[in-house]
Amino acid sequence: MKKNKKHGRKDTYREQHRQDRKAIIYVIRCMKWVASYLLDSLLPLKKNNYTYKEADNRCQFIFDGKPDEETRRILKSNAFKWSPSRTAWVRQLTGNGRFAARYVMKALDE
């Protein structure tokens, strides 16, 4: 960075302010991510006819009984598979898995 003799201090302060601002924005984004992760993974979400939770590196939909044909079609079209050992519809817990789970929840709540 070139320092102008006349405005050298101002340029240094501006650069430091810019770096500090970027660091603060990064910390805020990390805090939002951690908060959303903790809320999504630690608290099972109970709705009228299903429970959603994230455990064992899986997104899981647990129903009281066998879901109807339309619900199963929605789950299958979003790559959820029936797991007899967990007695739940599951998908691997990734960013895409979470996105698909939100989409399924939205479709089921309509």
Sequence and secondary structure as in RCSB ss.txt:
>XXXX:A:sequence
MKKNKKHGRKDTYREQHRQDRKAIIYVIRCMKWVASYLLDSLLPLKKNNYTYKEADNRCQFIFDGKPDEETRRIL
KSNAFKWSPSRTAWVRQLTGNGRFAARYVMKALDE
>XXXX:A:secstr
    TTTHHHHHHHHHHHHHHHHHHHHHHHHHHHHHHHHHHHS EE SSEEEEEETTEEEEEESS   HHHHHHH
HHTT EEETTTTEEEEE SHHHHHHHHHHHHHHH 
